[in-house]
Amino acid sequence: MKLRVQRLQNYDDYTIGVLYINGKLQCFTLEDEKRSVKVWGETRIPAGVYNVRLQTSGTMSPRYASRFPFHKGMLHLLNVPNFDGIFIHIGNTDDDTAGCLLLGLSHNIGSNFIGSSTLAYTQAYKKIVKAFTDGDKVTIQIVDELLG
């Protein structure tokens, strides 16, 4: 399975993009802002292609497992340069991420907010987990071709 995040707009504190799953538009994404020097919890990940795995250890996976009966593990991006623990998860603003990708179904231009994050996450997560269940490799490509 191929995931692709196309970054659309970079703002002072956050970045808005869209997630495609196997070439089909899935939802909006929200990340931290671009920085030339990484600041923990305030910098988006570099553009590139990363493998994704399901991670069941750590503190997030048990929380999500208690909330979602379909949860099999956190969607973890592997080998991101200078970053550890990068996940795809629920959240609405850059305050909800420390370098991770947040998913949402709505976004107002110029607003540090994506809406319906739980529903967006649930829809995307179920598709991605099915790929793992089917034995597929999952990769994510992050593209830095901003529109503005």
C-alpha positions as CSV (number, residue, x, y, z in Angstrom):
1,M,0.0,0.0,0.0
2,K,1.3,3.5,-0.9
3,L,0.4,6.4,1.3
4,R,1.3,9.9,0.1
5,V,1.1,13.2,1.9
6,Q,1.1,16.2,-0.4
7,R,1.8,19.3,1.6
8,L,-0.4,22.2,0.4
9,Q,0.4,25.2,2.6
10,N,3.1,26.1,5.2
11,Y,2.2,28.5,7.9
12,D,4.2,29.9,10.8
13,D,3.2,27.2,13.3
14,Y,1.8,24.4,11.2
15,T,1.5,22.7,7.7
16,I,-1.6,21.6,6.0
17,G,-1.6,18.8,3.4
18,V,-3.7,15.9,2.1
19,L,-3.3,12.2,2.4
20,Y,-3.8,9.9,-0.5
21,I,-4.1,6.1,-0.1
22,N,-3.1,4.2,-3.3
23,G,-3.7,7.4,-5.3
24,K,-7.1,8.2,-3.9
25,L,-7.7,11.3,-1.8
26,Q,-8.4,10.3,1.8
27,C,-8.3,13.3,4.0
28,F,-6.5,16.4,5.2
29,T,-3.3,16.3,7.3
30,L,-1.9,18.7,9.8
31,E,1.8,18.8,10.9
32,D,4.2,21.1,12.7
33,E,5.9,23.9,10.7
34,K,9.0,23.6,8.5
35,R,12.2,24.6,10.2
36,S,15.8,24.6,8.9
37,V,17.0,23.4,12.3
38,K,14.9,20.8,14.1
39,V,13.2,21.8,17.3
40,W,11.7,18.9,19.2
41,G,7.9,18.9,19.0
42,E,7.8,21.9,16.7
43,T,9.2,20.7,13.4
44,R,7.6,18.6,10.6
45,I,9.4,15.6,9.3
46,P,11.5,15.9,6.2
47,A,10.1,15.0,2.8
48,G,11.0,11.5,1.7
49,V,9.7,7.9,1.6
50,Y,9.3,5.9,4.8
51,N,8.2,2.4,5.7
52,V,5.2,2.2,8.1
53,R,4.7,-0.5,10.7
54,L,2.2,-1.3,13.4
55,Q,3.7,-0.5,16.9
56,T,2.0,-2.0,19.9
57,S,4.6,-0.9,22.5
58,G,4.7,2.5,24.2
59,T,2.0,4.6,25.8
60,M,-0.2,5.5,22.8
61,S,-1.1,2.0,21.6
62,P,-2.8,0.9,24.8
63,R,-4.8,4.2,24.9
64,Y,-6.0,3.7,21.4
65,A,-6.7,0.0,21.9
66,S,-9.0,0.9,24.9
67,R,-10.8,3.5,22.7
68,F,-11.1,1.6,19.4
69,P,-12.0,-2.1,19.3
70,F,-10.4,-2.4,15.8
71,H,-7.0,-1.1,17.0
72,K,-4.0,-3.3,16.1
73,G,-1.1,-0.9,16.9
74,M,0.0,2.7,16.1
75,L,0.9,3.6,12.6
76,H,4.6,4.3,13.0
77,L,6.9,5.9,10.4
78,L,10.3,4.3,10.4
79,N,13.8,5.7,10.0
80,V,12.8,9.4,9.9
81,P,16.1,11.3,10.0
82,N,16.6,13.0,13.4
83,F,13.1,11.9,14.6
84,D,11.8,9.2,16.9
85,G,8.3,8.0,17.5
86,I,6.6,9.5,14.5
87,F,3.0,8.3,14.2
88,I,-0.2,9.0,12.3
89,H,-2.9,9.8,14.9
90,I,-5.9,11.9,16.0
91,G,-5.6,15.6,16.7
92,N,-7.0,19.0,15.6
93,T,-4.2,21.5,15.9
94,D,-0.4,21.7,16.0
95,D,-0.7,21.5,19.8
96,D,-1.8,17.9,19.4
97,T,1.4,16.8,17.6
98,A,5.1,16.6,18.3
99,G,6.2,16.0,14.7
100,C,3.5,13.4,13.9
101,L,0.8,13.5,11.2
102,L,-2.7,14.3,12.2
103,L,-5.7,13.4,10.1
104,G,-9.0,15.3,9.6
105,L,-11.9,15.6,7.2
106,S,-12.2,19.3,7.1
107,H,-10.0,22.4,7.1
108,N,-10.7,26.1,6.8
109,I,-7.9,28.0,4.8
110,G,-5.7,29.9,7.2
111,S,-6.9,28.0,10.2
112,N,-4.7,25.9,12.5
113,F,-7.4,23.3,12.8
114,I,-8.6,20.2,11.1
115,G,-12.0,18.8,11.9
116,S,-13.5,15.3,12.3
117,S,-10.1,13.9,13.2
118,T,-11.4,10.8,14.9
119,L,-13.6,9.9,11.9
120,A,-10.7,10.6,9.4
121,Y,-8.3,8.5,11.4
122,T,-10.8,5.6,11.8
123,Q,-11.5,5.5,8.0
124,A,-7.8,5.7,7.0
125,Y,-6.6,3.4,9.8
126,K,-9.0,0.6,8.8
127,K,-7.8,0.7,5.2
128,I,-4.1,0.7,6.2
129,V,-4.5,-2.1,8.8
130,K,-6.3,-4.2,6.1
131,A,-3.1,-3.9,4.0
132,F,-1.0,-5.2,6.9
133,T,-3.5,-8.0,7.5
134,D,-3.2,-8.9,3.8
135,G,0.6,-9.1,4.1
136,D,1.2,-5.9,2.1
137,K,4.1,-3.5,2.7
138,V,3.0,0.0,3.6
139,T,5.1,3.0,2.7
140,I,4.4,6.7,3.0
141,Q,5.8,9.4,0.7
142,I,5.9,12.9,2.1
143,V,6.0,15.5,-0.7
144,D,7.1,19.1,-0.2
145,E,5.6,20.8,-3.2
146,L,3.7,23.6,-1.5
147,L,1.1,25.6,-3.4
148,G,1.9,28.8,-1.5
